[in-house]
């Protein structure tokens, strides 16, 4: 028998009950506290709403890069000082969720007053654009009031932007629905300390040949952690550096390929020239271009095709890569993260005196065709349209746009606005060429070509395999270039039908609303545009001329 004291009957049950009561009491206390706090918050919010007399404007965007939100806060504070009855709230949303959030809020009628356009079909699809956003044509044809006292005082608002506000014009609707606030340009950032070890200057690569020489020397050295140095990484694959090469090599082909005489070369025109034998993969110029592509990509990391933006930036910031191809929007983030002197220069492109590629080069690609970016549109359902438009006018005025973009370290879009010192290399360069040929002609051809190009750049296949695979895709009877042309023909017919509906709308405005400004002008412009499309018949005629067979829309 044990001598230990016996537990009195029911005492264990009583102890458990006591613990249960204590736990539930604690839970009840916490619940009570939460209810009281919630009630207080509701009362506080209601009182604030009852006493709030300011007009609240919400501006939504996805620019989470360092510097942008802080600059927006400062420009908002300055505007609010001028307009004490207005309160502007900045709503920054990650790009991955922006479209979903915006779509939901617009449908519910609670969308932000000002919206960064893009990243959502609500802001790009014509039928939805006219439903949710305010047309701005009449407004931008008047002077911007915040340009008073500047050289732009008497100019129409749209004429005060470097791109003539082309970045805000919708061709199919013949209307302005957004106003750009900055430029977005790609440049080459470089680590001055690393380049100083292999070259006698700190200006970045001065030519394509210099870029290759620097890259080859960089491969021979190691960083502080004894890792090999990668010459260059790209935030968006290799496209940003390859595309300028295509212009440099093939701009001279415009005379042979541009049958429409519009000063540019489309993939359709490239396909027609290919079928007519005017341009092909056996051309010495085209061979040289692809050889240059491959030589460029040899300077990238081995995993360039799968490297995302975060990885590329990390390798550069950590000193594992000497150069980084990315945009002006990353400038502030990089300057605050790197521990080495940072340089910026234009992307390296061969010139006519290049020892390898000079005979095939037309010249540098220009950036005159770049349109303004980071555009904002105005929500039709805004309760304060006048105030929302007024803030947008201030943001895109000469003084406002200059101050905002200098604080954010973005390239300004207004004529005469001076960029920050950091942004001077990012301002658009208007000299050079724009046209280039492009064999990636739509649908299945595009898929096949892009897959083959990556394999070629990685060294997995040779040039003849790239050539044969692309040519076979272009000639494929079911999914090749003819099929892509038929799709274009069908799309053009649909565009004409959409134009007819828009013309009917403008005609109704002319007849029913004598005060409608610019309705007759829009009608005339769109009528000319619609007549030029000729119900897509030009596409049918051109195809039947160079292919010798009939075509039907898809």
BAVEXZA-126426 format. One record per residue: residue in one letter; y negated, z negated, x of N, C-alpha, C in turn. Coordinates in steps of 0.1 Angstrom, whole numbers, plus 5000, padded with zeros to 4 digits. Layout:
BEGIN
AYZXYZXYZX...
end
This chain:
BEGIN
X501250005008500050005000498850005009X497850075005496550085012495649975008X494949915018494049805015492649855012X492449995012491050045009490750014995X489449994992488949954979489150074969X489550044957489750154947488450194941X488350324938487150374931487250334916X486250274911486250234897486450354888X487150344877487350454868486050514863X485950644864484650714858483550724868X483650654880482550654889482350794895X483450864898483251004904482651094894X482951084882482351164871480851134870X480551004871479150964870478351014882X478951014894478251064905477951214904X478951294900478851434898477751464888X477751384877476751404866475351384871X475251274880473951244886473451354894X474351414903473951524911473551644903X474251664892473951784883472651764877X472351644873471051614866469951634876X470151584889469151594899468851744902X469851824903469651964906468952034894X469352004882468652064871467252014869X467051894873465651844872464751914882X465351934894464552014904464252154899X465352214893465152354888464052354877X464152254868463152244857461752234862X461652144873460252134879459752254885X460652334892460252454898459852554887X460652564876460352654866459052624859X458752494857457552454851456352494860X456552474873455452504883455152654882X456252734881456052884881455352924868X455752864857455052894844453552864845X453252744850451852704851451052794860X451752834872451052924881450753054874X451753104867451653234860450553234850X450553124842449553114832448153104838X448053034849446753024856446253164861X447253234866446953364871446453464860X447153454849446753534837445353494833X445053364832443753314827442653364837X443053344850442053384861441753534860X442853614858442653764858441853804846X442153734834441353764822439953734824X439653614830438253584832437553684841X438253724852437753814861437453944855X438353994846438154114839436954104829X436853984823435753964813434453964820X434353914832433053914839432854034848X433854114850433754234859432954344852X431854374858431054484852431054614861X431754604872431754724880432754834875X432454954878433355064875434255084887X435555064884436555064894437155204896X437155254908437655384911438855364921X439955424918441155414927441355544934X441555544947441755654955443155644962X444055734960445455724965445655824975X446455794986446855884996448055835004X448555915013449755865020449455865035X448255855039447855855053447955715059X449155675064449355545069449155535084X448655645090448455645105447355545108X447455485120446455395125445055455124X444055375119442655425119442255475105X443055545098442655615086442255515075X443055425072442755325062441555245065X441455205078440355125082439055205081X439055335084437855415083437555435068X438555445059438355465045437655335040X438155215044437555095040436055085043X435755135055434355125060433455215052X433955345050433155435042432955395028X434055325022433955275009432855165008X432955075018431954965018430555025019X430255125027428955185028428555245014X429455315008429155374995428855264985X429655164985429455054975428054984977X427554984989426254924991425155014985X425455144985424455234978424655234963X425855194958426155194944426755064940X425954954938426554824936427354814923X427254914914427954904901429354964902X429655014914430955084916431855004926X433154994923434054934932435255034934X435455064947436555164950437755094956X438855114951440055054956440955164963X441355134975442155234983443655194980X444455294976445855274974446655364983X447155304994447955375004449455365001X450155475000451555474996452255555007X453455505011454255585021454555725015X454655825024454855955019456155975012X457155895015458455905009458455864994X457555784991457455734977456255794969X455355864976454155904971454355994958X455256094959455456184948455956114936X456956024938457555954927456455864920X455755794928454755704922453655774915X453155884921452155964915452556034902X453756084902454256154890454356054878X454855934881455055834871453655794865X452755764874451455724869450655824862X450755954866450056064859450656084845X451956074844452556094831452155984821X452055864827451755744818450255734815X449455824821448055824819447255724827X447955664837447355554845447155604859X447155724862447055774876445755744882X445755744896444455714903443355814900X442155774902441055864899440955974909X441155944921441156044932442556044938X443056164940444456174945444456274957X445156224968445356324979446356424974X446056554975446856664969447956704978X449056734973450256774981451356674979X452556694985453656604984454156574970X453656654960454056634946453856764938X454856794930454656914922453556904912X453156784909452056754899450756804905X450656814918449356854925449456994930X450557064928450657204934451157304923X451957264914452457364904451357384894X450957514892449757554884449757494870X450857504863450957454849450657304848X451057224859450857084859449457054865X448957134874447657114880446557124869X446657224861445657234850445757124840X446957064838447056964828446456824833X446656794846446256664850444956654859X444456774864443356764873442156844869X441056794873439756854868439356974877X439057094870438557214877437257184883X436957224896435757184903434857304906X435157424901434457544904432957534902X432557484890431157474886430457374895X431157274898430457164906430257214921X431257274927431157314941430257434943X429857494933428857604934427457554934X427257424933425957354933425857284947X424657254951424457174964425057034963X425556984974426056844974424756754976X424556664966423356584967423256494979X424356464985424256384997423956455010X423756585009423356665020421756685020X421156615011419656625011419056575024X418156645029417556615042418256655054X419456735052420156785063420056935063X420557005074420457155073421257215062X422157145056422957195045422457165031X421257115031420657065018420657175007X420357295010420257394999421557484998X422557455006423757535005424657484993X425457574988426357534978427457444985X427957354977428857254983430057324990X430657424984431757494990431457565003X430157605004429757675016429357575028X429457445025429157355036430357315044X431557355040432757335047433157445057X433657415068433957515079434857625073X435757585065436757685060436257755047X434957725043434457785030435157725018X435857605020436557535010437757625005X438257715014439457785010440657695009X440657585015441757485014441757415001X440757444992440757384979440857474968X441057604971441057714961442457754957X442657764944443957804939443857944934X444558034941444458184938444958214924X446158154920446658194907445858144896X445058034898444257984887442758024889X442458084900441058134903440158014902X440457904907439657784905439857684917X438857604919438857494929439457374922X440457314928441057194922441057074932X440657104944440756994954439657024965X439256924972438256934983438756874995X438956955006439456905019438456805025X438956715033438156615039438256615055X439256685060439356685075440256805079X440356835091441256935097442456855102X443656925102444856875108445356975118X445256945131445557035142446656985151X447357075157448457045166447957065180X448256965189447856975203449056915212X448856925225449756865234449156745241X449756625238449356505244450156495257X449456435268450256415280449856285287X450856245295450756115303450156155316X448856115318448156155331448856095343X449355975342450055915354451255995358X452056045349453156125352452756255358X451856315351451356455356450756445370X450056325373449456305386450456305397X451756265394452756265404453256405408X453056505400453556635402452556745403X451256715401450256815401448956765407X448056845411446856805417445656795407X445956805394444856795384445356715372X444456665364444856585352444356645339X444256785340443756855328444856895319X446056855321447256915314447557055319X448657115314448957245318447857345316X447457425326446357515325446757655320X448057675321448657805317450157785314X450757885308452257865305452957855318X452657935328453257925341453057785347X451857735346451657595351452457495343X452657515330453457425322454857425327X455457545330456857555335456957485349X455957515357456057455371455957295370X455057245362454957105360456257045354X456757115344458057065338459157055348X459357165356460457165366460257045376X459057015380458856905389459056775382X458656765370458956635362460456605361X461256705361462656685360463256615372X462456625383462956575396462656425398X461756375390461356235392461956145381X461856015383462355915373461255815369X461355765358460355665353460555525359X459755435354459855295360461155235357X461855275346463155215343464355295349X463955385358464955475366465555575357X464955605345465455705336464855845340X465555955339464956085341463856115332X462856175336461656205328461956335320X461756335307461856455298460456515299X460356645302459056705303458256705290X458856735279458156745266459056715254X458456645244459156625232458256665220X458856705209458056745198458356665185X457256625178457456545166458156625154X457956755155458556835144459456945149X460356915158461157015164460357095174X460757215175460157305185459157405178X459157405165458357505157456957505161X456357395163454857385165454557455179X455457455188455157525201455657665201X456657695193457257835193456357925185X455757885174454957965165453858035172X453057965180451958025188452458135197X453758115202454258225211454558355203X454958335191455258455183453958535181X452858475179451558545178451258615191X451358535202450958595215451758725218X453058725215453858835218453758955208X453658925196453759035186452559065178X451359015181450159045174449859195176X450259255187449959395189450859485180X451859435174452659505165452059535151X450959465149450259475136449959625132X449559705142449259845139450459915133X451659885138452859945134453459885121X453159765118453859685108453059665095X451759645097450859615086450559735078X451459775069451259895061450259875050X449959745046449059715036447659715041X447459715054446159715060445259595056X445959475056445259355052444959255064X445359305076445059225087446059115090X447159115084448259015086449559085084X450659015089451959075088452858975080X453459025069454358935061455758955065X456658875061458058895063458559025056X457959055045458359185038457959305047X456759295053456359405062457259415074X457659305079458559305091459959365087X460459335075461659395070461559545068X460459585062460259735061460159805074X459459745084459359805097460759805104X461559695102462859695107463759805101X463659825088464459935082464060075086X462760085089462260215093462460235108X462960135115463160155130461960135138X460860085132459560065140459659935149X460459845145460659725153462059675152X462559625163463959575163464159475174X465359425175465759325185465959385199X466059515199466159585212464859615219X463759585212462459615218462259515230X461759575242461459485253460559365250X459559395241458659285237459359175230X460259215220460959115213461959035222X462659105230463559035240462758935249X461658975253460758895262460358765254X460058785241459558675233460658575231X461858615228462958525227463358455240X463258535251463558475264462558365267X461258385263460258285265460558165256X460958185244461358075235462357985242X463358045248464457965254463957895266X463157965274462557895286461757775282X460957785271460157675267461057555263X462157585255462957485249463857415260X464057475272464757415283463957295288X462657285285461857175289461857055279X462557075268462656975258463856885261X463956775254465156695255466356765249X467556735254468856805249469056795234X468556685228468756655214467556695206X466856795211465556835204465756875189X466856935186467056985172467256875162X467656755167467956645157466956535159X465956555169465056445171463956435160X463756315155462756295144461456255151X460456245142459156215147459056075154X459655975148459655845153460255835167X461355905169462055905182461155975193X460556085189459756165198458556075203X457856015193456755925197457155815206X458355755202458855635210459055675224X459755795226460055835240458755865248X457755915241456455945248455755815251X455655725242454955595243455655515254X456955515255457655435265457655495279X457055615280456955685293458255755297X459155785287460355855290460156005289X459056045282458656185281457156205286X456856315293455556325299454556395289X455056475280454156545271454756535256X453856535247454256525233453456625224X454156715217453456805208453456745194X452256705189452056655176450656675171X450256615160448956645154447856555157X446656595152445456505154445656375147X446456375136446556245128447256135136X447956175147448556065156447756015167X446556075168445756035180445455885181X444955825170444555685171445755605173X446855635167448155555169448555555183X448455675189448955695203448055615213X446755635211445755565220445955415219X446355355208446455215207447855165212X448855255213450155215217450455245232X449955345238450355385251449655285261X450355275273449855185283449455265296X449255395293448855485304447655575299X446955635309445855715305446355845298X445755875286446255975277445356105278X445956215279445156345279445656435267X444756525264445056615253444656755257X445456855254445156995257445757085247X445357215247445957315238447457345242X448157385232449557425235449657535245X450557535255450657635265451157765259X450457875262450858005257450658105268X451658195271451458295281450158385279X449558425289448358515288448758645295X447758735295448058875300448258875315X447858765322448058765336449258675340X450058645330451258565333452258645341X452858595352453658665361454958715355X455458655344456658695338456458775325X455558735317455358785303454058865301X453258865311451958925309451859065302X452759155306452759295300453059295285X453559185279453959185265452959105257X451959045263451058955256449859025250X449558985238448259035232447158945235X447358815234446358715237446658585230X445858485231446058355225446058365210X446758285203446658275188445358205185X444658245174443458175170443658075159X442757995156442857895145441757915135X441158035135440058055125440558055111X441858085109442458085096442857955090X442757855099443257715094442257665083X442857625072442057565062442057415063X440957355057440857215057441957145051X442257025056443456945051442956815044X443956735041443756605035442856615023X443156705013442256735002442456634991X441456604983441556514972441156594959X441856564948441556614935441156504926X440656534914440056434905440956434892X441456324889442356304877441456324864X441956414856441256434843441156314835X442156224836442156104827441355994833X440656014844439755904849438755854839X438555724838437555674829436155674835X436155714848434855724855434755854863X434755964856434756094863433556114872X432356074866431156094873431156014887X431555894887431555814899432655864909X433855904904434855964912434356084920X433756174912433156294918432056264928X431256164925430156134934430656074947X431655994947432255944959432856054967X433556154961434056264968432956354974X431856364967430656434973430156364985X430156234985429656154997430656175008X431956165005432956175016432956315023X432456415016432456555021431056605024X430156515025428756545029428656545044X427656605049427456605064427456465070X426556375065426556245071427856165068X428356175055429556095052430856145059X431056275059432256335066432256305081X431056315087430956295101431256145104X430656055097430955915100432355875097X432955925086434255885082435255935093X435156065096436156125106435956075120X434756035124434555975137435155835137X435155765126435755635126437255645126X437755745118439255765117439855835129X438955905137439355985148440256105142X439656175133440156295127439156405129X439556535129438556645131437756665118X436456655118435656675105435756815100X435556835087435656965081434357025076X433256945077431956995073431157055084X430457165081429657235091428657145097X428657135111427657055118428056915120X429156865114429656735117430256725131X429756625138430256615152431456525153X432556575159433756495161433556385171X434456285170434556185180434956245193X434756175204435056225217436556255218X437356175212438856195212439256325204X438456355194438756475186438256605190X437456605201436856735205437856845209X438956805215440056905218440756955206X440556885194441356925182440557015173X439257045176438557125167439157275167X439157345156439857475156439157575165X440057645172439557755182439557885175X438457955173438358075165438658205173X438958195186439158315194440658345194X440958475194442358515195442958595184X444258585182444958675172445658585162X446058645151446758565140448058625136X448258755136449458825131450658805140X451758805134453058805142454158855133X455258915138456358955131457258835128X458058845118458958735114460158795107X461358775114462558835109463258745099X462758625097463358535087462958565073X463458675068462958725055463758665043X463358555039463758495026465258465025X465558375015466858335010467858315021X469058385019470158365028469858415043X468958515044468558565058467858445065X466958375058466258265065467258165069X468258125061469258025065470058065077X470558195076471358245088470558245100X469358305099468458315111468158185118X467758085109467357955115468557885122X469757905116470957845122471257905136X471158045136471358115148470358085159X469058075155468058045164468257915171X468557805164468857675170469957685180X471057755176472157775186471757845198X470857945196470458025208469557945217X468657865211467757785219468457675226X469557625220470357525227471257585238X471357715238472257775248473657795244X473957775231475357785226475757925223X474758015221475058155219474058235227X474458365230473558445238472658535229X471758605235470858685227471458785218X472558855223473258955215473858895202X474358775203474858705191473858675181X472658635186471558605177471058735171X470958845178470558975173471559025163X472859025166473859085157473959005144X473858865145473958785133472758805124X471558815130470358835121470358965115X470759075123470759205117471759225106X472959155108473959165097473459095085X472758975086472258905075471158995068X470359065075469359145069469959265061X471059315066471659435060472759395050X472959265048474059225038473659285024X474659345018474459415005474159324994X474659194994474459104983473359004985X473158954998472258845000471258875011X471159005015470259045026468859075022X468259155030466759195028466459255015X467459345010467159414997467159304986X468059214987468059104977466759024977X466258994989465058914990463858994985X463859134987462759214982462859214967X464059224961464159224946463559084940X463758984948463258854943461758854944X461158914954459758924956459159004944X459859114941459459204930459459124917X460459054914460558974902459458864902X459158804913458158694913456758754911X456558884916455258944914455058974899X456059024892455959044878455658914870X456258804874455958674868454558634871X454058664883452658634886451658704877X451958834874451158914866451058854852X452258814847452258754833451458624833X451558544844450758424844449258454845X448858564852447458614853446958644839X447858714831447458754818447058634809X447858524811447558404803446258344807X445958344821444758294826443558374821X443758514821442658604817442358574802X443358554794443158524780442358394778X442658294786441958164786440458184789X440158264800438758294804438058374793X438758474787438158554777437758464765X438658374761438358284750437158194753X437058154765435858064769434558154768X434658274772433458364771433058384757X434058404748433758434734433358304726X433958194729433758074721432857974726X432557984739431657874745430557944754X429457974747428358034754427857964767X428057834767427657754779428557754790X429757814789430757814799430257884812X430057814822429557874835430657944842X430358054848431258124857432458184850X432658164837433858214831433958374832X432758444830432858584832433158634846X432558554856432758584870434258564873X434858454869436258434871437158534864X436758574853437558684845437558814853X436358854859436258974866437158964879X437058854886437758844899439258844896X439758774886441158764883441658904878X440858974870441259104865441459204877X440559194887440759284898442059244906X442259114907443459064914444759114906X444659094893445859134885446059284885X445059364885445159504885445759554898X445359484909445859524922447359494923X447859394916449359374916450059474909X449459544899449959654892451359624886X451559514881452759464875453959474885X453659464898454659464908455159604911X454559704906455059844908454959884922X453959834929453859874944455059824951X455659704948456859664954457959754952X458059794939459159894936458960024943X457760074943457560204949457760204964X457260094971457460084985458960074989X459659994981461059974984461860114983X461560184972462260304969461960414980X460760404986460360494996461060475009X461160355013461760335026463260305026X463760275014465260245013465960365006X465260444999465860564992466760534981X466460414974467260384962466460294953X466960284941466160204931466360054933X465459984926465459834927465159784913X465759674910465559604898465159454901X464259394893463859254895465059164893X465159054901466158964900466058884887
end
